[in-house]
Amino acid sequence: MNDRSDGPRTRREEYRGVWPVMLTPFDERNEIDWDSLGRLVDWYLASGVHGLFAACQSSEVFWLSDAEAVALSRFVVEKVAGRVPVVTSGHTASALSQQADQLAALAATGVDGVILISNRLAAPSEPSAVALENLAWLTERIPGTVDLGVYECPYPYKRLLSDDMVAWCAANGRYTFIKDTSCDLEVMRRRVALAAGSRLRIANANSQTLLASLRSGCSGFSGVMANVHPELYVWLYENWRRAPEQAERLARYLSVAALAETLDYPVCAKQFQHTLGNFRTVNCRSREAGRYFANGLEDTMRQIVELGEDVKRWLEIPAGFTAADPEAEHVLGARQAQVPALR
């Protein structure tokens, strides 16, 4: 999988499309629920996603042990079995030496890429020059068998990459993926220009700016709402050029629906996966789930999902995929070629 001479891998080095930031299901004892994780992977693949991002913030990676992050990443790689590329992070330590150990262990799991977390590169009070120096130091210590990326994770604080850091990543040759959380179109356009001609791709995490960012040269979406309706993000990515009016209407729905992130995420996404039968519990390590139900947020989430199902029917996307559906995996790809008239 990590052989750069391999033909399929060369095609995957584009790092384009929709890359869900994966959830981690937990059982009643708050241990990783591997059966549910397998169903989740099947569900993502059935929706037509282009890659998977394991061991990220949505995975509650700061609440996973190093051993769990490694085991989770390896499980996803083995479950996917080469059908789409897989990247992982698990980059949570404070000391650089610990970080180097974490990243090397993750590189050995068979993933296509290892993603560094930008806020691990320097303290909040330190300038970007320090972050760049530490990025270069870590890069030299990560095995060359994997591609690299950077994620502007907002926890425990958000460190946006400087232009110098983006330019360095583009020139380095190993960096293929930046998960942009700037939510700023001008910043994204500048980064696209800095990455021009290199292997580096910019993936937007923000639904509200997604369509405009695709028009500006960003290469895809890697955000939390791909845990609820990935099919809609796949449709938008695949069809925004040839169906601009439908894309505009879809983008407006996605912008509003993405406010679900404020509904005690990731509890709301896990509760949705529970309704599909993919998860056995809604348990989280990062927050207590009871508040979600006590505050009546479940009904708001249900309405967001139901509106999404209406949008899928309008676009003639098969609704209600579950991992148990044996026909699901290949249906969406056939339907994506059919762009309906605007109703």
C-alpha positions as CSV (number, residue, x, y, z in Angstrom):
1,M,0.0,0.0,0.0
2,N,2.9,2.4,0.7
3,D,4.9,1.4,-2.4
4,R,5.2,4.6,-4.5
5,S,5.7,2.6,-7.7
6,D,2.3,1.1,-7.3
7,G,-0.2,2.2,-10.0
8,P,-3.4,2.6,-7.9
9,R,-1.5,4.5,-5.2
10,T,-0.2,7.0,-7.8
11,R,-3.8,7.8,-8.6
12,R,-4.6,8.2,-5.0
13,E,-1.9,10.7,-4.4
14,E,-4.3,13.4,-5.7
15,Y,-6.0,13.5,-2.2
16,R,-9.1,15.0,-3.7
17,G,-12.8,14.6,-2.9
18,V,-14.7,13.9,0.3
19,W,-12.8,12.7,3.3
20,P,-14.9,12.1,6.4
21,V,-13.3,12.7,9.8
22,M,-14.2,9.4,11.4
23,L,-16.1,8.9,14.6
24,T,-14.9,6.3,17.2
25,P,-17.8,4.1,18.5
26,F,-17.5,3.1,22.1
27,D,-19.3,0.2,23.9
28,E,-21.1,0.3,27.3
29,R,-17.7,0.3,29.1
30,N,-16.4,3.1,26.9
31,E,-14.0,0.8,25.1
32,I,-13.6,0.9,21.3
33,D,-16.5,-1.0,19.7
34,W,-14.8,-2.7,16.8
35,D,-17.9,-4.2,15.3
36,S,-19.6,-0.9,15.2
37,L,-16.4,0.7,13.7
38,G,-16.5,-1.9,10.9
39,R,-20.1,-1.1,10.1
40,L,-19.2,2.6,10.1
41,V,-16.4,2.0,7.5
42,D,-18.9,0.1,5.3
43,W,-21.4,3.0,5.6
44,Y,-18.8,5.6,4.6
45,L,-17.7,3.5,1.6
46,A,-21.3,2.9,0.5
47,S,-21.8,6.6,0.3
48,G,-19.0,7.0,-2.3
49,V,-16.4,8.9,-0.2
50,H,-13.0,9.3,-1.7
51,G,-10.9,8.7,1.4
52,L,-11.0,8.4,5.2
53,F,-9.4,10.4,7.9
54,A,-9.0,8.2,11.0
55,A,-7.8,9.1,14.5
56,C,-8.7,12.8,14.2
57,Q,-10.6,15.1,16.6
58,S,-14.0,13.6,15.6
59,S,-12.4,10.3,16.6
60,E,-11.8,11.8,20.1
61,V,-8.2,11.2,19.5
62,F,-7.1,13.3,22.5
63,W,-9.0,10.8,24.6
64,L,-7.4,7.7,23.0
65,S,-4.2,6.1,24.2
66,D,-1.3,5.8,21.7
67,A,-1.9,2.1,21.5
68,E,-5.6,2.7,20.7
69,A,-4.8,5.2,18.0
70,V,-2.4,2.8,16.4
71,A,-4.9,-0.1,16.6
72,L,-7.8,2.0,15.3
73,S,-5.7,3.2,12.3
74,R,-4.6,-0.4,11.5
75,F,-8.2,-1.6,11.8
76,V,-9.5,1.0,9.3
77,V,-6.7,0.2,6.8
78,E,-7.5,-3.5,7.0
79,K,-11.2,-3.0,6.8
80,V,-11.0,-0.6,3.8
81,A,-8.7,-3.1,2.0
82,G,-7.4,-0.7,-0.5
83,R,-10.8,0.6,-1.7
84,V,-10.0,4.2,-0.8
85,P,-6.9,5.8,0.7
86,V,-6.7,6.2,4.5
87,V,-4.9,8.9,6.5
88,T,-4.5,9.2,10.2
89,S,-3.3,11.6,12.9
90,G,-3.0,10.4,16.5
91,H,-0.6,13.3,16.9
92,T,-1.4,14.5,20.4
93,A,1.8,14.5,22.6
94,S,3.4,17.7,23.8
95,A,7.2,16.8,23.7
96,L,8.7,16.6,20.2
97,S,10.4,13.3,21.0
98,Q,7.0,11.8,22.0
99,Q,5.4,13.2,18.9
100,A,8.1,11.6,16.7
101,D,7.4,8.2,18.4
102,Q,3.7,8.6,17.9
103,L,4.0,9.5,14.2
104,A,6.5,6.7,13.4
105,A,4.2,4.2,15.0
106,L,1.2,5.4,13.0
107,A,3.2,5.4,9.8
108,A,3.8,1.6,10.4
109,T,0.0,0.8,10.4
110,G,-0.3,0.8,6.6
111,V,-2.0,4.1,6.1
112,D,-1.4,6.2,3.0
113,G,-0.7,9.4,4.9
114,V,0.1,10.6,8.4
115,I,-1.4,14.0,9.4
116,L,0.3,16.3,11.9
117,I,-1.8,18.5,14.1
118,S,-0.7,22.2,13.8
119,N,-1.2,23.1,17.4
120,R,1.2,20.4,18.5
121,L,4.0,22.2,16.7
122,A,4.3,25.2,19.1
123,A,2.7,26.7,22.1
124,P,0.0,29.4,21.6
125,S,2.5,32.2,22.5
126,E,5.2,31.0,20.1
127,P,5.6,32.4,16.6
128,S,5.1,30.5,13.4
129,A,8.8,30.3,12.9
130,V,9.0,28.0,15.9
131,A,6.2,25.9,14.5
132,L,7.9,25.6,11.1
133,E,11.2,24.6,12.7
134,N,9.5,21.9,14.7
135,L,7.5,20.8,11.6
136,A,10.8,20.4,9.7
137,W,12.4,18.4,12.6
138,L,9.4,16.0,12.8
139,T,9.3,15.6,9.0
140,E,12.8,14.2,9.0
141,R,11.9,11.6,11.6
142,I,8.7,10.2,10.0
143,P,9.4,7.2,7.7
144,G,9.4,8.1,4.0
145,T,6.9,5.3,3.2
146,V,4.0,7.6,3.9
147,D,2.7,10.9,2.6
148,L,2.2,13.7,5.1
149,G,-0.3,16.4,5.9
150,V,-1.3,19.0,8.4
151,Y,-4.6,19.5,10.2
152,E,-5.5,22.8,11.8
153,C,-7.3,21.1,14.7
154,P,-9.2,23.6,16.9
155,Y,-8.6,21.6,20.1
156,P,-6.9,22.4,22.4
157,Y,-6.3,25.6,20.5
158,K,-6.4,26.5,16.8
159,R,-3.1,27.3,15.1
160,L,-3.5,28.4,11.5
161,L,-0.6,27.7,9.2
162,S,1.4,30.8,8.1
163,D,2.0,31.3,4.4
164,D,5.7,30.4,5.0
165,M,4.6,27.0,6.4
166,V,2.2,26.3,3.5
167,A,4.9,27.2,1.0
168,W,7.4,25.0,2.9
169,C,5.0,22.0,2.8
170,A,4.4,22.5,-0.9
171,A,8.1,22.6,-1.7
172,N,9.0,19.6,0.6
173,G,7.3,17.1,-1.8
174,R,6.0,14.8,0.9
175,Y,3.1,16.9,1.9
176,T,-0.2,16.2,0.1
177,F,-3.0,17.3,2.4
178,I,-3.9,20.4,4.5
179,K,-7.1,20.3,6.4
180,D,-8.0,24.0,6.4
181,T,-10.1,25.3,9.3
182,S,-9.6,29.0,8.6
183,C,-13.2,29.3,7.3
184,D,-11.8,32.2,5.2
185,L,-12.0,32.1,1.5
186,E,-9.1,34.6,1.0
187,V,-6.8,32.4,3.1
188,M,-7.8,29.3,1.1
189,R,-7.3,31.1,-2.2
190,R,-3.8,32.2,-1.1
191,R,-3.0,28.6,0.0
192,V,-4.2,27.2,-3.3
193,A,-1.8,29.6,-5.1
194,L,1.1,28.7,-2.8
195,A,0.5,25.0,-3.5
196,A,0.2,25.4,-7.3
197,G,2.3,22.9,-9.2
198,S,3.0,20.7,-6.1
199,R,1.5,17.6,-4.7
200,L,-0.1,19.6,-1.9
201,R,-3.9,19.7,-1.8
202,I,-6.2,21.9,0.3
203,A,-9.3,20.3,1.9
204,N,-11.9,22.6,3.4
205,A,-13.4,21.6,6.7
206,N,-16.1,24.3,6.6
207,S,-19.5,23.7,4.9
208,Q,-20.5,27.3,4.7
209,T,-17.6,28.2,2.4
210,L,-17.3,24.8,0.6
211,L,-18.8,25.5,-2.8
212,A,-17.0,28.8,-3.1
213,S,-13.8,27.1,-2.0
214,L,-14.2,24.4,-4.7
215,R,-14.6,27.2,-7.3
216,S,-11.4,28.7,-5.9
217,G,-9.3,25.6,-6.4
218,C,-9.7,23.7,-3.1
219,S,-9.6,20.0,-3.6
220,G,-12.4,18.7,-1.4
221,F,-14.1,18.5,1.9
222,S,-13.0,17.0,5.2
223,G,-15.6,18.1,7.8
224,V,-17.8,16.7,10.5
225,M,-21.1,16.6,8.6
226,A,-19.7,13.9,6.3
227,N,-20.7,11.8,9.4
228,V,-24.3,12.5,8.7
229,H,-24.9,12.8,5.0
230,P,-21.7,12.1,3.1
231,E,-23.7,11.3,-0.1
232,L,-24.7,15.0,-0.4
233,Y,-21.1,16.1,-0.1
234,V,-20.0,13.5,-2.6
235,W,-22.7,14.8,-5.0
236,L,-21.6,18.4,-4.6
237,Y,-18.0,17.5,-5.2
238,E,-18.8,15.4,-8.2
239,N,-21.3,17.7,-9.8
240,W,-20.8,21.3,-8.9
241,R,-19.3,22.2,-12.3
242,R,-21.9,20.6,-14.5
243,A,-25.0,21.3,-12.4
244,P,-24.4,24.8,-10.9
245,E,-28.0,25.6,-10.0
246,Q,-28.5,22.4,-8.1
247,A,-25.1,22.8,-6.5
248,E,-26.1,26.3,-5.2
249,R,-29.3,25.0,-3.7
250,L,-27.6,22.0,-2.1
251,A,-24.8,24.2,-0.7
252,R,-27.4,26.4,1.0
253,Y,-28.9,23.3,2.7
254,L,-25.5,22.0,3.7
255,S,-24.5,25.4,5.2
256,V,-27.6,25.5,7.5
257,A,-27.4,21.7,8.3
258,A,-23.8,22.1,9.4
259,L,-25.0,24.1,12.4
260,A,-25.7,20.7,13.8
261,E,-22.1,20.7,14.9
262,T,-23.3,22.9,17.8
263,L,-25.7,20.2,19.0
264,D,-23.2,18.5,21.4
265,Y,-21.1,17.0,18.6
266,P,-20.0,14.2,18.4
267,V,-23.0,13.0,20.4
268,C,-25.5,14.1,17.7
269,A,-23.5,12.3,15.0
270,K,-23.3,9.1,17.1
271,Q,-27.0,9.2,17.9
272,F,-27.6,9.4,14.2
273,Q,-25.4,6.4,13.6
274,H,-27.3,4.6,16.4
275,T,-30.6,5.2,14.5
276,L,-29.0,3.6,11.5
277,G,-28.0,0.5,13.5
278,N,-24.3,1.2,12.9
279,F,-23.5,2.1,16.6
280,R,-24.7,0.2,19.6
281,T,-24.3,3.2,21.9
282,V,-23.9,7.0,21.7
283,N,-21.1,7.0,24.3
284,C,-18.3,9.5,24.1
285,R,-15.2,10.0,26.0
286,S,-14.9,13.7,25.2
287,R,-18.3,14.6,26.7
288,E,-21.2,13.2,28.6
289,A,-24.1,12.2,26.3
290,G,-27.0,12.7,28.7
291,R,-27.1,16.5,28.2
292,Y,-27.9,16.1,24.5
293,F,-31.1,14.2,25.3
294,A,-32.0,16.3,28.4
295,N,-31.9,19.5,26.3
296,G,-34.1,18.3,23.5
297,L,-31.4,18.5,20.9
298,E,-32.4,15.1,19.5
299,D,-35.5,16.5,17.8
300,T,-33.5,19.3,16.1
301,M,-31.1,16.7,14.7
302,R,-33.9,14.6,13.5
303,Q,-35.4,17.5,11.5
304,I,-32.0,18.3,10.0
305,V,-31.6,14.6,8.9
306,E,-35.2,14.5,7.5
307,L,-34.6,17.6,5.4
308,G,-31.4,16.0,4.1
309,E,-33.4,13.0,3.1
310,D,-35.7,15.3,1.1
311,V,-32.7,16.8,-0.6
312,K,-31.5,13.3,-1.5
313,R,-34.8,12.5,-3.1
314,W,-34.7,15.7,-5.1
315,L,-31.2,14.8,-6.4
316,E,-32.3,11.2,-6.9
317,I,-29.6,9.9,-4.5
318,P,-30.6,6.6,-2.8
319,A,-31.6,7.5,0.8
320,G,-31.1,5.6,4.0
321,F,-27.9,3.7,3.4
322,T,-26.9,1.4,6.1
323,A,-23.9,-0.9,6.4
324,A,-26.3,-3.9,6.2
325,D,-27.5,-2.9,2.7
326,P,-25.7,-5.3,0.3
327,E,-26.6,-3.2,-2.7
328,A,-25.5,0.2,-1.2
329,E,-21.9,0.2,-2.2
330,H,-22.3,0.5,-5.9
331,V,-25.7,2.2,-6.3
332,L,-24.5,5.8,-5.6
333,G,-21.7,5.7,-8.1
334,A,-24.2,4.8,-10.9
335,R,-26.6,7.5,-9.8
336,Q,-24.0,10.2,-9.7
337,A,-23.8,10.3,-13.5
338,Q,-27.5,11.4,-13.6
339,V,-28.0,15.0,-12.8
340,P,-31.7,15.8,-12.5
341,A,-33.4,18.9,-13.8
342,L,-34.0,21.6,-11.2
343,R,-37.5,21.2,-9.8
